[in-house]
Amino acid sequence: MNYTKITGGVTAAKGFLAGGVHVGVKSSNKSKKDVCIIVSTSLAAVGGVFTQNKFAAAPVEWCRQVVAGGVAKAIVANSGCANACTGALGLTNAETMADLAAVKLGAKKEQILVASTGVIGHQLPMEKIQAGITKAAESLSESGGSQAAEAIMTTDTYAKESALQYEYEGNIITIGGIAKGSGMIHPNMATMFAFITTDAAIEPACLQKAVKAAADKSFNMVTVDQDTSTNDTMLVLANGQAKNKAIKTEDQAYQVFLDALTAVAIELAKMIAHDGEGATKFLEVQVQGAKTETAARLAAKAVVSSTLVKAAFFGEDANWGRIICAVGNSEAELDPEKVDIWLESKGGKEKMMASGASLVFDEAKTAEILKERDIKVLINMNDGPGAATAWGCDLSYDYVKINADYRT
């Protein structure tokens, strides 16, 4: 399927507005936006996946109820405070955020999704949150996607946006989104935050299936530090304003939509890996020839998650033994005597292992490969049709510095 990349992020699709503002939830820096609203001008189908952490934050609990209802009007989010591990008051505050946004938008609170990110264990400063919701509602515009992307950032160094269009049976369908995430990234659902909007017409049940499938190939294949947050949230709103024939079954129209949704999700997931806390290298691990897709996913994510592998890439050390140890420690079914490994970047490509045994490789050429920021690890198990790709980053001194004083 041919896609056209476009600008606009979460407001690229028809019928979506957004706004992001500063109210000082955590920082007094007025350039730091910290509250945003994303709204559909018509009621939208909603799908979502969330953290599997047993200490799920109050906003996650609220969103699960909204998603179960199948429709939503808007997302209201804040950075600077996670509203996690905050007890009954935290649940009340999450509902209050929905209620405040609903009043401003002329909607029902049960149609408002809520998301919070930041420090765990602190109650939301509700006076500031209320002021932020009011200001964000007043700032809504078709060009407000970038402001919303900025408002959900925590340790991110840049805002993450993506959008594309495709044509199907004469209708132009647009999908756009924003994400945040830099540390505490090892999702078992999606990522820290991913908010995606589309003007496609699709039934809620089909949308939910598509969201889960897209997450499995994108956000569930990215890692920075093997920590799953209490607040991980992926939400997709579909308002039908593209006027396509509504997608109700897993037919060709569904598959085309799923492929496009996955493309947006993968681009956002890769941005998260690129922006890993303290990262100096972006790692892409491609596994092919596995017995199954599940085996390929297990192996790819094991490599990109390995602390020893990540440290070796930071040191630009061609210690391929760490890579193969990670593959062997994964739960992927494989034949050790069939596995091949290469390293590749703009600096070149070098084979490190063939049929499970080491090769004499060019140390100088490999050093050139490892000097690059973007590096690929290519693994062929030569044992079946399964393939998968995972993304991550190296482990640097700065990662420790950032997380040693995160609360301050």
KANOR-V477055 format. One record per residue. N is the residue number from 1. RES is the residue in one small letter. PHI is phi in whole degrees, -180 to 180 (NA if undefined). BURIAL is I if it has 9 or more other C-alpha atoms within 8 Angstrom, else O. Layout:
# KANOR-V477055
<<N/RES/PHI/BURIAL> <N/RES/PHI/BURIAL>>
This chain:
# KANOR-V477055
<<1/m/NA/O> <2/n/-90/O> <3/y/-115/O> <4/t/-112/O> <5/k/-73/O> <6/i/-134/I> <7/t/-95/O> <8/g/115/I> <9/g/55/I> <10/v/-74/I> <11/t/-111/I> <12/a/-70/I> <13/a/-74/I> <14/k/-60/I> <15/g/81/I> <16/f/-123/I> <17/l/-125/I> <18/a/-153/I> <19/g/-157/I> <20/g/-137/I> <21/v/-140/I> <22/h/-104/I> <23/v/-133/I> <24/g/80/I> <25/v/-57/I> <26/k/-126/O> <27/s/-106/O> <28/s/-86/O> <29/n/-68/O> <30/k/-70/I> <31/s/-83/O> <32/k/-95/I> <33/k/-70/I> <34/d/-144/I> <35/v/-137/I> <36/c/-143/I> <37/i/-133/I> <38/i/-121/I> <39/v/-134/I> <40/s/-97/I> <41/t/-73/O> <42/s/-133/O> <43/l/-60/I> <44/a/-122/I> <45/a/-68/I> <46/v/-135/I> <47/g/-134/I> <48/g/-161/I> <49/v/-133/I> <50/f/-139/I> <51/t/-54/I> <52/q/-100/I> <53/n/-61/O> <54/k/-67/O> <55/f/-97/O> <56/a/-61/I> <57/a/-68/I> <58/a/-56/I> <59/p/-62/I> <60/v/-63/I> <61/e/-61/I> <62/w/-65/I> <63/c/-63/I> <64/r/-59/I> <65/q/-68/O> <66/v/-64/I> <67/v/-61/I> <68/a/-61/O> <69/g/-77/O> <70/g/88/I> <71/v/-135/I> <72/a/-155/I> <73/k/-110/I> <74/a/-160/I> <75/i/-121/I> <76/v/-118/I> <77/a/-140/I> <78/n/-138/I> <79/s/-112/I> <80/g/99/I> <81/c/-156/I> <82/a/-81/I> <83/n/49/I> <84/a/-120/I> <85/c/59/I> <86/t/-119/I> <87/g/65/O> <88/a/-63/O> <89/l/-65/O> <90/g/-62/I> <91/l/-65/I> <92/t/-63/O> <93/n/-68/I> <94/a/-63/I> <95/e/-65/I> <96/t/-64/O> <97/m/-58/I> <98/a/-64/I> <99/d/-66/I> <100/l/-62/I> <101/a/-66/I> <102/a/-61/I> <103/v/-62/I> <104/k/-67/I> <105/l/-103/O> <106/g/68/O> <107/a/-125/I> <108/k/-93/I> <109/k/-63/I> <110/e/-70/O> <111/q/-106/I> <112/i/-112/I> <113/l/-88/I> <114/v/-128/I> <115/a/-144/I> <116/s/-137/I> <117/t/-145/I> <118/g/143/I> <119/v/-73/I> <120/i/-83/I> <121/g/93/I> <122/h/-109/I> <123/q/-76/I> <124/l/-64/I> <125/p/-78/O> <126/m/-66/O> <127/e/-65/O> <128/k/-69/I> <129/i/-62/I> <130/q/-61/I> <131/a/-63/I> <132/g/-65/I> <133/i/-64/I> <134/t/-62/I> <135/k/-64/I> <136/a/-65/I> <137/a/-64/I> <138/e/-75/O> <139/s/-99/I> <140/l/-57/I> <141/s/-159/O> <142/e/-70/I> <143/s/-107/I> <144/g/-90/I> <145/g/-61/I> <146/s/-67/I> <147/q/-66/I> <148/a/-66/I> <149/a/-62/I> <150/e/-69/I> <151/a/-69/I> <152/i/-97/I> <153/m/-72/I> <154/t/-119/I> <155/t/-89/O> <156/d/-56/I> <157/t/-98/O> <158/y/-154/O> <159/a/-75/I> <160/k/-117/I> <161/e/-137/I> <162/s/-155/I> <163/a/-159/I> <164/l/-150/I> <165/q/-131/I> <166/y/-147/I> <167/e/-108/O> <168/y/-142/O> <169/e/51/O> <170/g/86/O> <171/n/-108/I> <172/i/-90/I> <173/i/-113/I> <174/t/-117/I> <175/i/-132/I> <176/g/-143/I> <177/g/-160/I> <178/i/-132/I> <179/a/-149/I> <180/k/-139/I> <181/g/159/I> <182/s/-147/I> <183/g/-135/I> <184/m/55/I> <185/i/-120/I> <186/h/-163/I> <187/p/-64/I> <188/n/-118/O> <189/m/-167/I> <190/a/-153/I> <191/t/-138/I> <192/m/-50/I> <193/f/-137/I> <194/a/-143/I> <195/f/-115/I> <196/i/-124/I> <197/t/-126/I> <198/t/-152/I> <199/d/-93/I> <200/a/-67/I> <201/a/-93/I> <202/i/-150/I> <203/e/-68/I> <204/p/-54/I> <205/a/-64/O> <206/c/-67/I> <207/l/-62/I> <208/q/-62/I> <209/k/-62/O> <210/a/-66/I> <211/v/-62/I> <212/k/-63/I> <213/a/-65/I> <214/a/-66/I> <215/a/-62/I> <216/d/-63/I> <217/k/-98/I> <218/s/-127/I> <219/f/-67/I> <220/n/-77/I> <221/m/-116/I> <222/v/-122/I> <223/t/-148/I> <224/v/-114/I> <225/d/-143/I> <226/q/67/I> <227/d/-109/I> <228/t/-94/I> <229/s/-75/I> <230/t/-76/I> <231/n/-121/I> <232/d/-50/I> <233/t/-147/I> <234/m/-124/I> <235/l/-128/I> <236/v/-130/I> <237/l/-110/I> <238/a/-129/I> <239/n/-99/I> <240/g/75/I> <241/q/-76/I> <242/a/-76/I> <243/k/66/I> <244/n/-74/I> <245/k/-62/O> <246/a/-57/I> <247/i/-82/I> <248/k/-120/I> <249/t/-134/O> <250/e/-83/I> <251/d/-97/O> <252/q/-63/O> <253/a/-61/I> <254/y/-63/I> <255/q/-65/I> <256/v/-64/I> <257/f/-62/O> <258/l/-60/I> <259/d/-61/I> <260/a/-69/I> <261/l/-60/I> <262/t/-64/I> <263/a/-62/O> <264/v/-64/I> <265/a/-63/I> <266/i/-65/I> <267/e/-62/I> <268/l/-67/I> <269/a/-62/I> <270/k/-65/I> <271/m/-63/I> <272/i/-63/I> <273/a/-64/I> <274/h/-59/I> <275/d/-101/I> <276/g/-54/I> <277/e/-55/I> <278/g/73/I> <279/a/-67/I> <280/t/-117/I> <281/k/-133/I> <282/f/-105/I> <283/l/-112/I> <284/e/-121/I> <285/v/-110/I> <286/q/-107/I> <287/v/-115/I> <288/q/-135/I> <289/g/72/I> <290/a/-78/I> <291/k/-62/I> <292/t/-142/I> <293/e/-64/I> <294/t/-60/O> <295/a/-63/I> <296/a/-64/I> <297/r/-64/I> <298/l/-60/I> <299/a/-68/I> <300/a/-62/I> <301/k/-72/I> <302/a/-63/I> <303/v/-68/I> <304/v/-71/I> <305/s/-90/I> <306/s/-65/I> <307/t/-61/O> <308/l/-67/O> <309/v/-63/I> <310/k/-61/I> <311/a/-67/I> <312/a/-64/I> <313/f/-69/I> <314/f/-60/I> <315/g/-84/O> <316/e/54/I> <317/d/-104/I> <318/a/-78/I> <319/n/-87/O> <320/w/-66/O> <321/g/-60/O> <322/r/-68/I> <323/i/-65/I> <324/i/-68/O> <325/c/-64/O> <326/a/-64/I> <327/v/-60/I> <328/g/-67/I> <329/n/-82/O> <330/s/-71/I> <331/e/-91/O> <332/a/-70/I> <333/e/-75/O> <334/l/-160/I> <335/d/-109/O> <336/p/-57/O> <337/e/-84/O> <338/k/-114/I> <339/v/-83/I> <340/d/-117/I> <341/i/-138/I> <342/w/-129/I> <343/l/-114/I> <344/e/-147/I> <345/s/-160/I> <346/k/-62/O> <347/g/-79/I> <348/g/132/I> <349/k/-142/I> <350/e/-141/I> <351/k/-86/I> <352/m/-105/I> <353/m/-152/I> <354/a/-137/I> <355/s/52/I> <356/g/78/I> <357/a/-126/O> <358/s/-70/O> <359/l/-120/O> <360/v/-80/O> <361/f/-116/O> <362/d/-81/O> <363/e/-63/O> <364/a/-66/O> <365/k/-66/I> <366/t/-65/I> <367/a/-62/I> <368/e/-66/I> <369/i/-61/I> <370/l/-78/I> <371/k/-71/O> <372/e/-71/I> <373/r/-75/O> <374/d/-98/I> <375/i/-130/I> <376/k/-111/I> <377/v/-110/I> <378/l/-109/I> <379/i/-127/I> <380/n/-116/I> <381/m/-86/I> <382/n/49/I> <383/d/-142/I> <384/g/163/I> <385/p/-93/I> <386/g/-71/I> <387/a/-144/I> <388/a/-164/I> <389/t/-131/I> <390/a/-127/I> <391/w/-129/I> <392/g/-167/I> <393/c/-149/I> <394/d/-82/I> <395/l/-118/I> <396/s/-112/I> <397/y/-60/O> <398/d/-66/I> <399/y/-59/I> <400/v/-64/O> <401/k/-61/O> <402/i/-60/I> <403/n/-87/O> <404/a/-71/O> <405/d/-132/O> <406/y/-59/O> <407/r/-69/O> <408/t/-101/O>>
